[in-house]
């Protein structure tokens, strides 16, 4: 994405949610991403240990 596209997306976000809601939304998205990454890592660990048990 180019800088113009990012500016347009940011402007649309401000218009839709309001300037005060943007940091809250960004924080929520960051926390959700962290939880998803943790769950994926846990699932990978379980699968890896199960594969070692089979071998």
C-alpha positions in Angstrom: 0.0 0.0 0.0 1.2 3.5 -0.8 1.1 6.4 1.6 -1.9 8.0 -0.2 -3.9 4.8 0.4 -3.0 4.8 4.1 -4.0 8.4 4.5 -7.3 7.7 2.9 -7.9 4.7 5.1 -7.0 6.7 8.2 -9.3 9.6 7.2 -12.2 7.2 6.7 -11.5 5.7 10.1 -11.6 9.1 11.7 -14.8 9.9 9.9 -16.5 6.7 10.8 -15.3 6.1 14.4 -14.2 9.6 15.5 -10.7 10.6 16.5 -11.1 9.6 20.1 -12.0 6.0 19.3 -9.1 5.3 17.0 -6.5 4.6 19.8 -9.0 2.3 21.6 -9.6 0.3 18.3 -5.9 0.0 17.6 -5.3 -1.2 21.2 -8.1 -3.8 20.8 -6.7 -5.0 17.5 -3.3 -5.3 19.0 -4.5 -7.3 22.0 -6.5 -9.6 19.7 -3.5 -10.2 17.4 -1.4 -11.0 20.5 -4.0 -13.6 21.7 -4.3 -15.1 18.2 -0.5 -15.4 17.9 -0.3 -17.1 21.4 -3.1 -19.6 20.5 -1.3 -20.4 17.2 2.0 -20.9 19.1 0.3 -23.1 21.6 -1.3 -25.2 18.9 2.0 -25.6 17.1 3.6 -26.7 20.3 0.9 -29.4 20.9 1.1 -30.6 17.3 4.9 -30.8 17.5 4.8 -32.8 20.8 2.2 -35.2 19.3 4.4 -35.7 16.3 7.4 -36.6 18.6 5.2 -39.1 20.4 4.3 -40.8 17.1 7.9 -41.0 15.9 
